[in-house]
Amino acid sequence: MATRYLIRATGVARPGQLAGLGEALANSGARLLDINQSVTFGMLSLEALVALEHDNALEAALSNAGDTLGLDVQAVAVSADDYQRWSEQASQPRLILTLLAPRLPAGILAEVGALTAEFGLTVELIHRLSGREPLDGDAPAKGACVECWLRGDDADVEALREKALALGAQHDVDIAIQEDSIWRRHRRLVCFDMDSTLIQAEVIDELARRHGVGDEVADVTERAMRGELDFQQSFRERMSKLAGLDEAVLASIAAELPLMDGVERLMANLKRLGYRTAILSGGFTYFAEYLQDKLGFDEIHANELVIENGIVTGEVREPIVDAERKAELLEQIALREGLTLDQTIAVGDGANDLKMLAKAGLGIAFRAKPMVRAQARQAISTLGIDAVLYLIGYREADLVD
């Protein structure tokens, strides 16, 4: 019966080491079962699982190879029970835990380690997706991101997310947890809310301010937040207060829209990588079309202001894009494009986005209020919107500025 060995080799990385170790294993008659190698800061770490029918001086051969190659090489016999346990672990579901922040405090590793252990999860791999920190000690321009692969059986993912959200809030770190699947890096459609997501403004508030009815519109918004009005009621009432606004004001606001941090970089990379992009907004087509021209969105769906003779009438064309409509549109676009919902991403900041975020394969609350962050499966609050690319799984080296 074959004996299984776990081979560990560590040392300063240099060319030819894999060839030398491979030759030593081959000369010993070993059969390769599994292998993993990484180089971090110039230091090599290689683990290989091999099977050997007869003990042909494996340890001596590896020791000699290690001396020649400048590596410390060890061979540890693996029992049948250990091998069975490893095999079972490999078949367990994998979770992806992502840490995002302008800078990552070292203490977060200890707390994440304790949190994952509490849920019976083993950390299989940790790697950095973001670029290196500059030598001058400044925070990385695009923030820091580390991805951890977790393995475990029957973990309560929702409870884990809840505790991770609280832990992240303590350290000003975003902690996202996704279930790994074939679709994680093969999503094809990204749908965005507009106001306070793609732009750093709520356009209807700016329109009201320019029209001198800011306080009145804010009062309607407050009533809606108290539950006295639903979205469509509050939207129509706010719109009515814009009656008489000159269309020239819309053009002025559109020209000055403050883009969200990272949105140009995000869109450049999504287009380069072949994603279809859409704006699904409870705002207005007038401004969504401006962003479409500027950033290259494939399609937009928003509310159309009725303008007659250059004056806003205070009415809007049907259908109104509310929470239900956003979720419907996401599903309709996916179906039209031949995609499953698992291949979709939705990004938004408000309660009006929650149904869309829940329907998408990856729903991300971006710089959202606590209630929205708590209900969404993922949240980004510490970095720009281009951090969405990290949650998809891209490394800094994969991206363009």
N, C-alpha and C positions, 0 to 999 in steps of 0.2 A: 504494500500500500504506500502511496506517495506521501512524503512528508512536506508540509508547507512551511515556508520560511518568509519572514518579513525582513527585507533588506533595507537598512537605513544608511545613507551616505551624506555626510555634511562636510563643508569646507569652502575655501575660496574658489569661486567659479572660474573655469578656464576651458578653452576649446578641447575637445577630445575625451572628456571625462565619461560621457555617456557611451562612447564607442569602447573605451577600455573596460568599463563595468559590464557592458553587454557581452564583450568577448569572454570575460571571466565566467559569467553565468552560462554562456553557451558551452564553454569547455568543460563545465561541471555537469552538463546534461540537464540543466534546469529548464523548466517550462514556465513561461511568463503568464501570470494570471491577472495582474493589475499593476499599474505604475502611475506615479505622480511625481512631478518635478517642478520646483520653482526656484527663482533666483531673486533675492531681495537684498538691496544695497551691496551687491557683489558676492553675496554668500549663497551657495547652492545647498538645497535640501532635496534629496531624492528618496522616495520610498517605493519599493517594488515588492510585490507578493509573488513568490515563485513556488513551484512544486518540483520535488526531486524524488525520483524513484529509488535511487541509491545514494548513500552518503559518499560522494566522490571528492572529499576534502574541500567542500564548498567554502568553509570559513577561511581556510588557509589561502585559497585562490583569491578570495575577496580581499583578504588582508594584504596580500602581495600587490593586488591591483590598486588598493587604496594608497599604499606607500608610493607607488609609481605616480599616481594621479594627484597626490597631495590631498587625499580625502580620508576622513575617519569613517570606516565602513564596519557595520555590525550586522550580524545575521541572528535573528531570534526565531526559534521554532514556534509555530502557531498550532495550538491544539484544535481538535475537531470542534470542540464547543465554542472556542473563540471565533473560528472561521464561520460557524453557523450564525453566531451573534452578529458579526459584521455583515454577513449576507442579508440578514433580516433588517438591519438598520438601513442598508442601501435601498431596500424596497419601501421604506417609510416615506411619507410625503415630505417634500422639502419646502421650507419657507425662506423668503428673502427679506432680511431686515436691513434697511438702509438708514444711515445716519447722515444728516445734512446740517451744516451750520457755517457761518463765516469762518469759524475756527472750532475744532473739536477738542474739548478739554479731555485730558487723559483719564480723569476720574469716571467719565461716562462709560469707558470700557468695563470697569469693575462692576458698575451698576447694571449694564446690559448683560454682562456675564451672569450676575446673580438673578436677573429677571428671567433669562432663558433657562437657567437651571431650575428655577421655581416651576416652570412649565414642562420640565422633563426634556428639554431640547439640547442637543449637542451642537456646538459650533464647528462645522466642517471646514469652513474656509473664510478668511477675511481678506479682502483686497480693496485697494483704493481706486475709485473711479475718477476723482478729480486730479488736476495737475499738482505738481510739487509746490510746496510753499517757497516763496522767494528767499534768497540768501539774506536780504536785508531785514528779514523778520516780520515784514508786513503780512497781513492776512492775504491768502490767495485771492486774486481778483474775482474769481467766479465762485469762491467759497470752497469748502472742503466736503467731500463725500466719501464714505466708506461703506462697502456692502458686505454683509455677513450672510453666509449660507447656513441655515439651521436644519437639523434633521431630528425628528421625534415622532412618536406615535400618539394619536388622539389628543393633541394639544388643543385647548380651547382658544381658538384664534381670536375671537371677539374679546374675550377677557384679556388676552395678551395685548391686543391693540389698545384697550382701555388703559391698562397699566403703563404701556409704552408712551401713550399720549401724556399722561400725568408726569412720568419721568422726564420726558423731553421738555415739558413746560418748566420744570425745576432748573434745567440747565441751558435753556434757550437753544435747544437742539431739536430738529425735526426727526422723529423716528417713524419710518414707514415700514409696514409689514405686509408683504404680498405672498400669496400662495404661488409657488413656482409652477409653470406649465409651459407647454409648447408655444403658447401664444404670447408669453411675456415679452419677448423681443420680436414678435411678428404681428404687432398691432398695426393697422393700416389707416385708421380714421381717427382724427383728433378734432373734437368739437369744443368751442370756447364760448363762455359768456363774454360779454364785452366790457361793460362799465365796471371799474374797480378790479378787472381781471386783465384785459388787454390794454386798458388805459387807466391812468391814475385819476379818475374823475367819475362822478355820476352826472351824466349829461343833463338829465331832466332837472337836477338841482341848479346847474349852471344856467340853463335856459330860464328857469324861474327867477333866478337872481337878476339876470339881464333884463327881464321883463318887469321887475319890481314886485314880484309875487312870491319871493323866496320863503317868507314866513308862512304864507298861506299854504304853500305846497308842503312845507315841513310839518305843518299841523295835520294835513291829510296823511302823511307818512306815519306820524306818531299814532294816529287813530288806527291805522292798519296794523301797526306793531302791537297795539293793545287788543287786537282781534275784533275791533268794531267793524272793519271792512275787509272783504277778501281782496285778492290781488287785482282782479278785473275791476271791481268797484273803485278801489283806490286809484288805479291807473287812469280810469276814465275821469275821475274827479280832478286829479292832478292835471291831466291833459286839458280839461276845460278851462283851467286858469291860464293856459298859454294862448288862448284865443286873442288874435290881434298882433301877435309877435311878427316882426318883419323877417322875411326869409334871409335877409342879409346877415342877421345875427347868427343864424345857423352856420352860414359859410365862415363867419369870423371864428366861431367856436371850433369848427372842424379843423381849420388851419392851425389852431393852437392846441389841439388835443395832446396832453402829456402821455406819451407811451409808457407802459409798464416796464420796469427794469428787466432787461434780458429778452424782451419780446422780439426784437429784430434778429437777434442771434438764434433764438428758438425757431422762428419761421424759416430762416435761411437753411437751417439744418433739417427741419422737417421736409421742406421742399426737395432738398438735395437727396434725402434718404427715401423719397417716394411716397410720403404720407399724403392722404387727402385731408384737407383742413376746411373747417366750416365755423362760422360765427352763428351761434344760436342765442339771440339776445332779446330781452324784454325792453331794450332800448330802441333806437330808431335806425331805419335803413339808411337815412341820410348820412349818418356817421359811420355805419358799418361799411357802406360803399367806399367811403374815404379810406378806411383801413384796408379794404380789399385792394384798392388801387395801390396803396403805399406798401403793403406787406405781402400781397399775393395770395390771399385766401381763395380757395377754389369756389366756395359758395357762401352766401349769407342768408340768414333768415331772421328778420327783426320786424318791428312794428313800423308801418308806413304812415307818416304824418300826412294829413290832408292839407294841401297848400293851394290856395286859390288867389290868383292875381298877386303872387308874391307875399301873401299873408297867411300865417298859420291859423286854421279855423278852430283849433281846439278839439278836433275829431281825429280818429285813427281808423284805418281800414281794417276790416276783419280778414283773417282771424287774429286775435291778439295772442302774442307769444308769451304764454305764462308757463308755470312749472310743468303742467301736463303736456303742453305743446312742445316744449323743449325735449322732453323724453320721447314723445312721438316722432319728432323730427330726426333725432339721433337714430332711432330704430329704422325709420323709413330710408334714410340715407344709406345705412349699412345694408339693408335689404337690396336697395337699388344697385349698390356697388358689389353685390355678391359676397358680403362679409358677414361673419357671425358677430354677435354682440361682444364675445370675448376679444375680438380684434379692434374694439373701439376704446377710445380714451375721452373723458370729459373733464373739463377744468372750469371751475366757477367759484364764486366767493359768497353767494347769498343763499338764503332759505329757498329762494325761487329756483335754485340750481340743484337742490338735493335729489329730486326725482331723476334728473338727467345723470347725476353722479352715481346714483344707485343702479341705474340701468346699464351703464358702460362697464366694459371689462375692467377698466382702471379708472376710477373716479377720484379726482384730486380737488380738495378744497384749498384754494390759493388765497393766502392772507385773509382768511375768513374769520368771522366772529366765533367765539368759543362754542356756541350751540351748533354751528355748521361743522366746525372741525370735529366735534364729538360724534356727529352722526355720519360724516363721510368716512369712507374706509381709509383714505390717505389724505395727508395734509402737508402743505409747504407754507411756512410762515417766515423762515429766516433768510431765504435766498431769493433771487430773482426768478421770474417765471421760466427761464431757460433751465432751471433745475429739474423741470419735467423730464428732460432728456436723461438725467441720472436715474429716475424711477423707471424709465423704460429699459435701462441697463447699459446705456452707452458710456464709454470711457471718454475722458477729455481728449485722448489721442484720436478718437474716432470722429471728432467734431471739427468744424471750421468756425472762425470768428466772423 
